[in-house]
Structures are given as C-alpha cells and as structure tokens.
Amino acid sequence: MKILLINPPPRKITNESVVVPPLGLAYLAAVLEKANFDVKILDAFALQLSWNDFEVAVKHERSDLVGISGMSPVIDTTFRAAKICKKYSKYIVMGGPHVSIFKDEVFNQCPEVDFAIYGEGEIAFLEFIKRLDENTDFKNVRGLISRDRVNPPQELIENLDSIPFPARHLLPNSSYKYVLSVKENVTTMFTSRGCPYKCIFCDKSVFGSKWRSRSPENILDEIEKIIKDIKVDSIIFYDDLFTLKKERVLKFCEEILKRRIKIDWKCEGRADLVDEEMLSLMKRAGCSMIAYGVESGNEKGLEYLNKKTHLEDIRKAFKLTHKAGIRTMAYFILGIPNETYNDELKTIEFAKELNPTYAQFSALSPYYGTWIYEEAKRRGWYREINAQNPVDKDLKKPVVISENWDEEKIKKIIKVAHQKFYMKPSYIIKKLFEIKTFTQFFNMAKTGTSLFLWYFKKK
C-alpha cells in the first residue's frame, strides 16, 4: 500500500516569515516506516506549491491512501486538498486538531473524507492502516471515526520514548524558517505532550491535559541525529510548557553540556515555574529565547483567564530571564471580557515595563472546543471580524464582543499596543545594534516592513 501524507498548500503564495515542519505527519510517517509501509510526505505549504502544482504532484504519486492534517483556522485548504486527492486515491483519511474537535461532522463538511483519526494518531493510524492493508475488520480501532460511528478514544501514549523520531528525511528541511531565530537552519521538536493548566482559551483536543515527557537521553539522541542528518543549528521546542518540571529541565541542560552539543534553542515557559538556577543553566546549555504567556497586565484579567499566575510572578520571571542573558517573547491577550479599554492600556504599559525582546498582542479568540467558546456562544458574544495583528493570516477571526468591547475598540487597542511597544525610536535603535548577521538584518527588515505596512493599512 502506497501512503501519502499531506500538508496542504497555502491559500496564496507569499514569502512566509515562519514555516515549520509538520511534526504530526513526520511522526506518523516514522511509525509507518518502522512497520515497513511505503510512505511519503508532501509538505505543499513549505514548498509554496500552487494548487495546480499540488494536483500535479498528487497525481504523480497515485497513492492508495492519502492522510491529511487539518487545523480549524485554515480548514478550507484541507478540504480543498482532500477534493483534489480523491481524484487519484481510493482512501482519504483526515486527522489533526479540527477532527479532534468536530469528529464525525467532518464528513458533512468534506464528503471526500472516508475516515478520520482523532486524538494522538500514532497508534490509531498505524492499526487502521495495518488492518486495511490486511483486509481485516478495522471498525473497532480506537480513535477511528467512520461515517456511522465514533469509536472510543485511543489511550494517551504514556511512554513517549517508545515513539520513533520523526521521519525528517521525508521533509523539505531547507524550506523551514523562523523569523526570530538568530540562526539560519531551523527545525522544531516536542519533548513533552499535554498541559495540566486550564486556561480558558487553550485547545487541548489532541494531546490532552495529562503532561507526559520524553527522557532527557531520548531528547538528546534526537538532537544529535538531526544535527548530523539535516545540519540544523537552531531548534524550537513546541511543547505547551517546557519548564513544567524543574528537575527534568536541569537534567536536560546538564546532558547537553555533558555531550558538548552546540545548539541554539527556544522554548515556552511559565512565569511561576522558572528560577535563577534553572535559567542560568538553560543559558549555558544554549537557550536563546523563552516565550511567556503573560496575557494581561491586570490581576482581574489573569483571574478571568484562569492563568493562576500573578503580576509579581511575571515581573520576577522577566527580570531573572534577562539577567541570565536569555531573550524573551511575551504574548498578550486583548479584549478580555472583564477588562475595559483603559484596563488594557495598563496591559500595554505593563508590556513596556517588562521590556521583552518581542511582544505579540492578539484579540481573545474563542476557538471551538475551549471554555471561552462555550461562554461566548451562551452569552451571544461570539463574532468573526477583521481583528488581525501583524502575524495573522486570516482576514477574519473569532473574537469576544462583550459589554466592554465592540469591533472598533478591539481593532483600535491592537494597533495602539503595537504602536506603543514597537514604534518608538529607543526600541528601533536597540534592535539595530543587536544585528550581528545578514540573516538577522534580513529578518528584522522584513518584520519591520510588515509591521509598518500593517499599521498604516487602510481599514
């Protein structure tokens, strides 16, 4: 059986600032290869294929089965890809976050889909493929969705070390890039899955709430392999929460130093889960940036979002991270229902006080499957409007229009936030003095141009 795993093309061809590997597909491919199946990956997004070129590539492969991953914000591209693939392949199987949320509704949304897999896919997809290939009954495979039934979920994989490393040799690795990286050759990795916290805006439909970790030895074995095989010099850890367990982080960093691995890396942190000892060792082990979900500069906003962090935790974390010599990214949410416009001006001032290397300000988005989605629907707050920040690709996105907010206020506060944080001479001069390579200069020029074009764009 020939299997083709697909990351669909973009809506339109653009010079993207961030293009990262479809690790979910690469994990599935690794599991299938280990079981001796003929599998390929077509990352049409990274290759920036036009839809015509995409169809030519799919037709050329003539695979028996096509697997497509779908995310709700760009699900139209997944459905369009499925329609094309169905012309040339017998089976279309869909997976990813959209399926994990909508389950059997996907068959009405896209009739070309024959089967779907929800939750973690490695075990379920492999078992389905085996039975399909052997022409044996597959209807009771856990995690499988067919037109007439949704099977019980596949149990979460407890031993993440048991999963083979992603099949990166099937990916166009030279096409991946990350605009904030100080190095050129970038890839991504997962060292853990799941997040135990219950922020109201987070979707945990695939990896769930139970946190599970790979061993430091297993992680470092993969890092050594990708340095050797694809010559990367920068890794973005895509864990929901890399810094959850201090002992694990320390052991990981010690293992990097022990093996004398030279690699630049970025991770996601949480303000109340870092300290000076951890940050100092992370810096020595190659950590160049930590991204923190700050969200609000008001205690009442943090409480509404169920963040379980406080402003003093956040201040301390940024102070210690900068002291360690690690750059920071701060994520902020605007349009929080229990905050006013003036409250969020305080959030912008808090962002300036923290002085992160970069900040991202986004409207609170009630995506399907989250607590805030159910609340917004129940209270009549759900809207889809043009409330982009400079990195958003969608013309419209879901937002919360509560008593304190309307469409114009949300659009305005997003622009004010970026103007006050980025468009001041001191910030621009500081960034110019940080440039050390042509790649950094190119990335900064591109990012700055995009920001100014976005800011001065007509409504």
C-alpha positions as a Python dict, from the first residue, in 0.01 Angstrom:
ca = {
    (1, 'M'): (0, 0, 0),
    (2, 'K'): (133, 342, -101),
    (3, 'I'): (61, 616, 153),
    (4, 'L'): (98, 990, 101),
    (5, 'L'): (79, 1229, 397),
    (6, 'I'): (-5, 1587, 304),
    (7, 'N'): (35, 1934, 449),
    (8, 'P'): (-191, 2139, 216),
    (9, 'P'): (-73, 2438, 10),
    (10, 'P'): (-125, 2793, 138),
    (11, 'R'): (-429, 2992, 27),
    (12, 'K'): (-193, 3206, -176),
    (13, 'I'): (180, 3210, -240),
    (14, 'T'): (359, 3452, -5),
    (15, 'N'): (705, 3492, 139),
    (16, 'E'): (627, 3348, 482),
    (17, 'S'): (826, 3454, 789),
    (18, 'V'): (757, 3134, 980),
    (19, 'V'): (749, 2791, 814),
    (20, 'V'): (788, 2492, 1046),
    (21, 'P'): (784, 2116, 986),
    (22, 'P'): (452, 1926, 1013),
    (23, 'L'): (580, 1714, 1300),
    (24, 'G'): (250, 1529, 1336),
    (25, 'L'): (284, 1393, 982),
    (26, 'A'): (653, 1317, 1037),
    (27, 'Y'): (570, 1112, 1348),
    (28, 'L'): (303, 917, 1157),
    (29, 'A'): (547, 854, 873),
    (30, 'A'): (810, 726, 1116),
    (31, 'V'): (565, 480, 1271),
    (32, 'L'): (455, 358, 926),
    (33, 'E'): (813, 322, 801),
    (34, 'K'): (901, 115, 1107),
    (35, 'A'): (615, -118, 1009),
    (36, 'N'): (758, -139, 653),
    (37, 'F'): (491, 64, 475),
    (38, 'D'): (569, 274, 167),
    (39, 'V'): (509, 630, 285),
    (40, 'K'): (593, 979, 160),
    (41, 'I'): (524, 1332, 287),
    (42, 'L'): (425, 1621, 63),
    (43, 'D'): (466, 1947, 254),
    (44, 'A'): (300, 2167, -4),
    (45, 'F'): (291, 2462, 237),
    (46, 'A'): (667, 2467, 291),
    (47, 'L'): (729, 2416, -81),
    (48, 'Q'): (482, 2700, -155),
    (49, 'L'): (313, 2493, -425),
    (50, 'S'): (34, 2647, -625),
    (51, 'W'): (-287, 2446, -630),
    (52, 'N'): (-216, 2340, -988),
    (53, 'D'): (134, 2220, -897),
    (54, 'F'): (-10, 2044, -593),
    (55, 'E'): (-251, 1848, -811),
    (56, 'V'): (30, 1753, -1048),
    (57, 'A'): (235, 1621, -754),
    (58, 'V'): (-57, 1423, -609),
    (59, 'K'): (-145, 1277, -950),
    (60, 'H'): (217, 1172, -998),
    (61, 'E'): (222, 978, -669),
    (62, 'R'): (-103, 787, -733),
    (63, 'S'): (-111, 674, -370),
    (64, 'D'): (-363, 422, -240),
    (65, 'L'): (-430, 632, 68),
    (66, 'V'): (-380, 999, 149),
    (67, 'G'): (-360, 1128, 505),
    (68, 'I'): (-428, 1499, 558),
    (69, 'S'): (-391, 1701, 877),
    (70, 'G'): (-633, 1986, 939),
    (71, 'M'): (-643, 2288, 1170),
    (72, 'S'): (-967, 2484, 1203),
    (73, 'P'): (-833, 2834, 1112),
    (74, 'V'): (-719, 2705, 770),
    (75, 'I'): (-954, 2409, 731),
    (76, 'D'): (-1067, 2533, 389),
    (77, 'T'): (-724, 2441, 248),
    (78, 'T'): (-752, 2091, 398),
    (79, 'F'): (-1092, 2035, 238),
    (80, 'R'): (-972, 2171, -96),
    (81, 'A'): (-672, 1936, -84),
    (82, 'A'): (-898, 1640, 1),
    (83, 'K'): (-1117, 1708, -303),
    (84, 'I'): (-812, 1706, -530),
    (85, 'C'): (-660, 1395, -371),
    (86, 'K'): (-984, 1198, -401),
    (87, 'K'): (-947, 1207, -781),
    (88, 'Y'): (-634, 996, -759),
    (89, 'S'): (-652, 794, -435),
    (90, 'K'): (-905, 543, -304),
    (91, 'Y'): (-896, 648, 61),
    (92, 'I'): (-876, 992, 221),
    (93, 'V'): (-807, 995, 595),
    (94, 'M'): (-815, 1318, 792),
    (95, 'G'): (-659, 1391, 1131),
    (96, 'G'): (-538, 1682, 1341),
    (97, 'P'): (-700, 1930, 1582),
    (98, 'H'): (-1005, 2001, 1364),
    (99, 'V'): (-1106, 1634, 1363),
    (100, 'S'): (-1038, 1601, 1736),
    (101, 'I'): (-1289, 1881, 1796),
    (102, 'F'): (-1557, 1821, 1531),
    (103, 'K'): (-1525, 1442, 1498),
    (104, 'D'): (-1791, 1293, 1263),
    (105, 'E'): (-1906, 1638, 1149),
    (106, 'V'): (-1608, 1640, 910),
    (107, 'F'): (-1791, 1402, 674),
    (108, 'N'): (-2061, 1662, 616),
    (109, 'Q'): (-1803, 1940, 596),
    (110, 'C'): (-1600, 1746, 338),
    (111, 'P'): (-1771, 1445, 171),
    (112, 'E'): (-1441, 1338, 12),
    (113, 'V'): (-1310, 1225, 353),
    (114, 'D'): (-1355, 849, 402),
    (115, 'F'): (-1220, 807, 756),
    (116, 'A'): (-1081, 1025, 1033),
    (117, 'I'): (-849, 979, 1331),
    (118, 'Y'): (-885, 1188, 1646),
    (119, 'G'): (-652, 1244, 1941),
    (120, 'E'): (-292, 1123, 1930),
    (121, 'G'): (-264, 947, 1597),
    (122, 'E'): (44, 725, 1603),
    (123, 'I'): (-117, 408, 1743),
    (124, 'A'): (-463, 452, 1591),
    (125, 'F'): (-344, 538, 1239),
    (126, 'L'): (-95, 252, 1227),
    (127, 'E'): (-352, -1, 1349),
    (128, 'F'): (-606, 124, 1094),
    (129, 'I'): (-353, 105, 809),
    (130, 'K'): (-245, -247, 909),
    (131, 'R'): (-599, -379, 912),
    (132, 'L'): (-690, -202, 590),
    (133, 'D'): (-382, -345, 421),
    (134, 'E'): (-457, -696, 550),
    (135, 'N'): (-824, -662, 451),
    (136, 'T'): (-935, -740, 807),
    (137, 'D'): (-1200, -571, 1020),
    (138, 'F'): (-1092, -222, 1130),
    (139, 'K'): (-1423, -90, 1260),
    (140, 'N'): (-1328, -123, 1627),
    (141, 'V'): (-992, 59, 1606),
    (142, 'R'): (-982, 305, 1894),
    (143, 'G'): (-959, 668, 1779),
    (144, 'L'): (-1111, 588, 1438),
    (145, 'I'): (-1412, 777, 1306),
    (146, 'S'): (-1621, 639, 1020),
    (147, 'R'): (-1944, 767, 872),
    (148, 'D'): (-2158, 556, 1103),
    (149, 'R'): (-1964, 562, 1430),
    (150, 'V'): (-1714, 742, 1651),
    (151, 'N'): (-1502, 483, 1828),
    (152, 'P'): (-1376, 530, 2185),
    (153, 'P'): (-1054, 736, 2203),
    (154, 'Q'): (-712, 581, 2182),
    (155, 'E'): (-539, 593, 2519),
    (156, 'L'): (-271, 858, 2554),
    (157, 'I'): (80, 734, 2489),
    (158, 'E'): (247, 723, 2830),
    (159, 'N'): (597, 625, 2718),
    (160, 'L'): (688, 893, 2463),
    (161, 'D'): (1034, 738, 2428),
    (162, 'S'): (862, 446, 2253),
    (163, 'I'): (767, 664, 1955),
    (164, 'P'): (1029, 666, 1676),
    (165, 'F'): (1187, 1000, 1592),
    (166, 'P'): (1000, 1200, 1324),
    (167, 'A'): (1083, 1099, 965),
    (168, 'R'): (1257, 1426, 883),
    (169, 'H'): (1431, 1269, 582),
    (170, 'L'): (1092, 1287, 407),
    (171, 'L'): (1063, 1663, 464),
    (172, 'P'): (1200, 1961, 265),
    (173, 'N'): (1416, 2068, 560),
    (174, 'S'): (1586, 2359, 383),
    (175, 'S'): (1244, 2525, 341),
    (176, 'Y'): (1182, 2575, 713),
    (177, 'K'): (1248, 2909, 880),
    (178, 'Y'): (1162, 3110, 1187),
    (179, 'V'): (1192, 3486, 1165),
    (180, 'L'): (1301, 3537, 1529),
    (181, 'S'): (1581, 3280, 1514),
    (182, 'V'): (1937, 3411, 1526),
    (183, 'K'): (2048, 3108, 1322),
    (184, 'E'): (1954, 3001, 968),
    (185, 'N'): (1889, 2626, 981),
    (186, 'V'): (1582, 2574, 1198),
    (187, 'T'): (1362, 2284, 1296),
    (188, 'T'): (1111, 2202, 1570),
    (189, 'M'): (1079, 1930, 1833),
    (190, 'F'): (844, 1805, 2102),
    (191, 'T'): (999, 1696, 2432),
    (192, 'S'): (665, 1655, 2609),
    (193, 'R'): (293, 1643, 2540),
    (194, 'G'): (-6, 1783, 2726),
    (195, 'C'): (-58, 2068, 2973),
    (196, 'P'): (-217, 2036, 3320),
    (197, 'Y'): (-329, 2401, 3339),
    (198, 'K'): (-681, 2507, 3247),
    (199, 'C'): (-657, 2845, 3074),
    (200, 'I'): (-997, 2920, 2924),
    (201, 'F'): (-868, 2989, 2571),
    (202, 'C'): (-649, 2681, 2515),
    (203, 'D'): (-746, 2390, 2292),
    (204, 'K'): (-607, 2059, 2421),
    (205, 'S'): (-808, 1831, 2193),
    (206, 'V'): (-509, 1634, 2060),
    (207, 'F'): (-255, 1597, 2344),
    (208, 'G'): (-493, 1642, 2637),
    (209, 'S'): (-436, 1775, 2990),
    (210, 'K'): (-212, 1499, 3118),
    (211, 'W'): (152, 1605, 3093),
    (212, 'R'): (390, 1336, 2966),
    (213, 'S'): (761, 1374, 2899),
    (214, 'R'): (1036, 1211, 2700),
    (215, 'S'): (1353, 1128, 2888),
    (216, 'P'): (1642, 1376, 2856),
    (217, 'E'): (1855, 1099, 2700),
    (218, 'N'): (1594, 1031, 2432),
    (219, 'I'): (1560, 1403, 2354),
    (220, 'L'): (1935, 1447, 2321),
    (221, 'D'): (1964, 1140, 2099),
    (222, 'E'): (1719, 1304, 1858),
    (223, 'I'): (1902, 1637, 1874),
    (224, 'E'): (2231, 1468, 1788),
    (225, 'K'): (2062, 1287, 1500),
    (226, 'I'): (1909, 1598, 1344),
    (227, 'I'): (2234, 1795, 1381),
    (228, 'K'): (2409, 1514, 1192),
    (229, 'D'): (2138, 1441, 935),
    (230, 'I'): (1996, 1782, 844),
    (231, 'K'): (2262, 2018, 980),
    (232, 'V'): (2033, 2232, 1197),
    (233, 'D'): (2178, 2490, 1434),
    (234, 'S'): (1852, 2608, 1595),
    (235, 'I'): (1560, 2419, 1749),
    (236, 'I'): (1219, 2548, 1857),
    (237, 'F'): (1068, 2327, 2126),
    (238, 'Y'): (695, 2318, 2059),
    (239, 'D'): (594, 2180, 2399),
    (240, 'D'): (296, 2357, 2555),
    (241, 'L'): (505, 2400, 2869),
    (242, 'F'): (875, 2313, 2853),
    (243, 'T'): (958, 2439, 3204),
    (244, 'L'): (690, 2245, 3395),
    (245, 'K'): (930, 2016, 3584),
    (246, 'K'): (1249, 2182, 3710),
    (247, 'E'): (1435, 1854, 3768),
    (248, 'R'): (1374, 1747, 3408),
    (249, 'V'): (1492, 2083, 3268),
    (250, 'L'): (1809, 2073, 3477),
    (251, 'K'): (1887, 1716, 3372),
    (252, 'F'): (1824, 1803, 3007),
    (253, 'C'): (2061, 2101, 3025),
    (254, 'E'): (2326, 1900, 3208),
    (255, 'E'): (2305, 1632, 2939),
    (256, 'I'): (2356, 1893, 2664),
    (257, 'L'): (2668, 2018, 2840),
    (258, 'K'): (2790, 1665, 2910),
    (259, 'R'): (2762, 1571, 2542),
    (260, 'R'): (2911, 1907, 2436),
    (261, 'I'): (2626, 1974, 2196),
    (262, 'K'): (2630, 2322, 2045),
    (263, 'I'): (2273, 2415, 1958),
    (264, 'D'): (2058, 2728, 1985),
    (265, 'W'): (1709, 2664, 2121),
    (266, 'K'): (1382, 2838, 2211),
    (267, 'C'): (1104, 2714, 2438),
    (268, 'E'): (772, 2805, 2602),
    (269, 'G'): (789, 2888, 2974),
    (270, 'R'): (557, 2984, 3256),
    (271, 'A'): (636, 3277, 3484),
    (272, 'D'): (586, 3094, 3814),
    (273, 'L'): (789, 2790, 3704),
    (274, 'V'): (1134, 2939, 3648),
    (275, 'D'): (1405, 3045, 3889),
    (276, 'E'): (1761, 3176, 3873),
    (277, 'E'): (1925, 2833, 3892),
    (278, 'M'): (1715, 2695, 3606),
    (279, 'L'): (1757, 2999, 3382),
    (280, 'S'): (2132, 3019, 3434),
    (281, 'L'): (2177, 2655, 3334),
    (282, 'M'): (1939, 2691, 3039),
    (283, 'K'): (2151, 2978, 2907),
    (284, 'R'): (2471, 2775, 2940),
    (285, 'A'): (2302, 2489, 2753),
    (286, 'G'): (2212, 2708, 2454),
    (287, 'C'): (1869, 2855, 2533),
    (288, 'S'): (1841, 3183, 2342),
    (289, 'M'): (1473, 3268, 2395),
    (290, 'I'): (1183, 3186, 2625),
    (291, 'A'): (825, 3273, 2531),
    (292, 'Y'): (591, 3351, 2819),
    (293, 'G'): (214, 3372, 2805),
    (294, 'V'): (175, 3694, 3005),
    (295, 'E'): (-175, 3763, 2866),
    (296, 'S'): (-276, 4061, 3087),
    (297, 'G'): (-130, 4343, 3294),
    (298, 'N'): (-426, 4330, 3532),
    (299, 'E'): (-486, 4080, 3810),
    (300, 'K'): (-856, 4060, 3725),
    (301, 'G'): (-773, 3972, 3365),
    (302, 'L'): (-539, 3693, 3473),
    (303, 'E'): (-807, 3562, 3707),
    (304, 'Y'): (-1073, 3566, 3434),
    (305, 'L'): (-844, 3371, 3200),
    (306, 'N'): (-775, 3120, 3481),
    (307, 'K'): (-400, 3170, 3437),
    (308, 'K'): (-313, 3102, 3803),
    (309, 'T'): (-24, 3348, 3778),
    (310, 'H'): (20, 3697, 3925),
    (311, 'L'): (185, 4018, 3808),
    (312, 'E'): (470, 3984, 4056),
    (313, 'D'): (544, 3631, 3929),
    (314, 'I'): (566, 3771, 3578),
    (315, 'R'): (786, 4067, 3674),
    (316, 'K'): (1026, 3837, 3856),
    (317, 'A'): (1042, 3587, 3568),
    (318, 'F'): (1130, 3853, 3310),
    (319, 'K'): (1387, 4012, 3538),
    (320, 'L'): (1559, 3677, 3601),
    (321, 'T'): (1539, 3570, 3236),
    (322, 'H'): (1701, 3892, 3117),
    (323, 'K'): (1962, 3865, 3393),
    (324, 'A'): (2052, 3519, 3260),
    (325, 'G'): (2105, 3670, 2915),
    (326, 'I'): (1806, 3498, 2753),
    (327, 'R'): (1582, 3687, 2510),
    (328, 'T'): (1209, 3691, 2575),
    (329, 'M'): (884, 3681, 2383),
    (330, 'A'): (569, 3796, 2564),
    (331, 'Y'): (221, 3700, 2448),
    (332, 'F'): (-67, 3932, 2542),
    (333, 'I'): (-443, 3892, 2501),
    (334, 'L'): (-665, 4193, 2432),
    (335, 'G'): (-1043, 4218, 2450),
    (336, 'I'): (-1079, 4024, 2777),
    (337, 'P'): (-1450, 4045, 2877),
    (338, 'N'): (-1399, 4175, 3233),
    (339, 'E'): (-1143, 4437, 3124),
    (340, 'T'): (-1213, 4780, 2978),
    (341, 'Y'): (-1021, 4973, 2714),
    (342, 'N'): (-843, 5166, 2992),
    (343, 'D'): (-754, 4840, 3168),
    (344, 'E'): (-582, 4721, 2854),
    (345, 'L'): (-388, 5043, 2821),
    (346, 'K'): (-241, 4928, 3154),
    (347, 'T'): (-156, 4595, 2990),
    (348, 'I'): (37, 4784, 2722),
    (349, 'E'): (224, 4980, 2989),
    (350, 'F'): (296, 4652, 3168),
    (351, 'A'): (441, 4516, 2844),
    (352, 'K'): (672, 4817, 2821),
    (353, 'E'): (771, 4771, 3186),
    (354, 'L'): (862, 4404, 3131),
    (355, 'N'): (1067, 4508, 2827),
    (356, 'P'): (1056, 4173, 2643),
    (357, 'T'): (1266, 4132, 2332),
    (358, 'Y'): (945, 4086, 2135),
    (359, 'A'): (575, 4111, 2219),
    (360, 'Q'): (269, 3979, 2044),
    (361, 'F'): (-74, 4131, 2107),
    (362, 'S'): (-379, 3933, 1992),
    (363, 'A'): (-754, 3954, 2038),
    (364, 'L'): (-904, 3690, 2266),
    (365, 'S'): (-1016, 3418, 2022),
    (366, 'P'): (-1294, 3181, 2128),
    (367, 'Y'): (-1194, 2878, 1924),
    (368, 'Y'): (-1427, 2579, 1915),
    (369, 'G'): (-1360, 2332, 2194),
    (370, 'T'): (-1247, 2589, 2452),
    (371, 'W'): (-1429, 2718, 2761),
    (372, 'I'): (-1439, 3072, 2626),
    (373, 'Y'): (-1605, 2947, 2305),
    (374, 'E'): (-1891, 2793, 2502),
    (375, 'E'): (-1921, 3107, 2716),
    (376, 'A'): (-1919, 3337, 2413),
    (377, 'K'): (-2186, 3132, 2238),
    (378, 'R'): (-2401, 3114, 2552),
    (379, 'R'): (-2388, 3490, 2611),
    (380, 'G'): (-2411, 3600, 2249),
    (381, 'W'): (-2055, 3736, 2243),
    (382, 'Y'): (-1918, 3533, 1951),
    (383, 'R'): (-1828, 3732, 1639),
    (384, 'E'): (-1596, 3689, 1342),
    (385, 'I'): (-1434, 4019, 1249),
    (386, 'N'): (-1123, 4165, 1089),
    (387, 'A'): (-911, 4194, 1403),
    (388, 'Q'): (-570, 4100, 1272),
    (389, 'N'): (-236, 4157, 1433),
    (390, 'P'): (72, 4173, 1205),
    (391, 'V'): (123, 3793, 1203),
    (392, 'D'): (-239, 3686, 1147),
    (393, 'K'): (-310, 3540, 804),
    (394, 'D'): (-688, 3517, 824),
    (395, 'L'): (-896, 3814, 710),
    (396, 'K'): (-1146, 3734, 982),
    (397, 'K'): (-1104, 3563, 1316),
    (398, 'P'): (-1335, 3482, 1606),
    (399, 'V'): (-1339, 3737, 1888),
    (400, 'V'): (-1542, 3807, 2201),
    (401, 'I'): (-1768, 4112, 2181),
    (402, 'S'): (-1879, 4155, 2543),
    (403, 'E'): (-2037, 4452, 2719),
    (404, 'N'): (-1700, 4630, 2739),
    (405, 'W'): (-1599, 4574, 2377),
    (406, 'D'): (-1710, 4638, 2023),
    (407, 'E'): (-1537, 4572, 1691),
    (408, 'E'): (-1379, 4917, 1662),
    (409, 'K'): (-1241, 4912, 2017),
    (410, 'I'): (-1075, 4574, 1961),
    (411, 'K'): (-919, 4684, 1632),
    (412, 'K'): (-800, 5008, 1792),
    (413, 'I'): (-642, 4852, 2103),
    (414, 'I'): (-447, 4603, 1888),
    (415, 'K'): (-300, 4886, 1681),
    (416, 'V'): (-230, 5105, 1984),
    (417, 'A'): (-48, 4816, 2153),
    (418, 'H'): (187, 4756, 1861),
    (419, 'Q'): (242, 5128, 1807),
    (420, 'K'): (331, 5197, 2170),
    (421, 'F'): (555, 4891, 2204),
    (422, 'Y'): (737, 4877, 1871),
    (423, 'M'): (720, 5218, 1705),
    (424, 'K'): (939, 5416, 1937),
    (425, 'P'): (1292, 5529, 1848),
    (426, 'S'): (1456, 5368, 2152),
    (427, 'Y'): (1326, 5022, 2058),
    (428, 'I'): (1423, 5056, 1692),
    (429, 'I'): (1776, 5179, 1775),
    (430, 'K'): (1823, 4898, 2027),
    (431, 'K'): (1724, 4638, 1765),
    (432, 'L'): (1960, 4783, 1506),
    (433, 'F'): (2254, 4750, 1746),
    (434, 'E'): (2165, 4384, 1809),
    (435, 'I'): (2216, 4285, 1445),
    (436, 'K'): (2518, 4056, 1404),
    (437, 'T'): (2448, 3861, 1083),
    (438, 'F'): (2291, 3924, 744),
    (439, 'T'): (2014, 3676, 832),
    (440, 'Q'): (1926, 3882, 1139),
    (441, 'F'): (1930, 4201, 931),
    (442, 'F'): (1708, 4046, 663),
    (443, 'N'): (1461, 3905, 916),
    (444, 'M'): (1443, 4231, 1110),
    (445, 'A'): (1394, 4438, 795),
    (446, 'K'): (1120, 4205, 676),
    (447, 'T'): (944, 4203, 1013),
    (448, 'G'): (968, 4579, 1048),
    (449, 'T'): (835, 4638, 698),
    (450, 'S'): (541, 4404, 762),
    (451, 'L'): (462, 4583, 1087),
    (452, 'F'): (462, 4929, 929),
    (453, 'L'): (255, 4816, 630),
    (454, 'W'): (4, 4654, 867),
    (455, 'Y'): (-14, 4959, 1093),
    (456, 'F'): (-73, 5210, 815),
    (457, 'K'): (-304, 4985, 614),
    (458, 'K'): (-648, 5130, 548),
    (459, 'K'): (-929, 4962, 736),
}
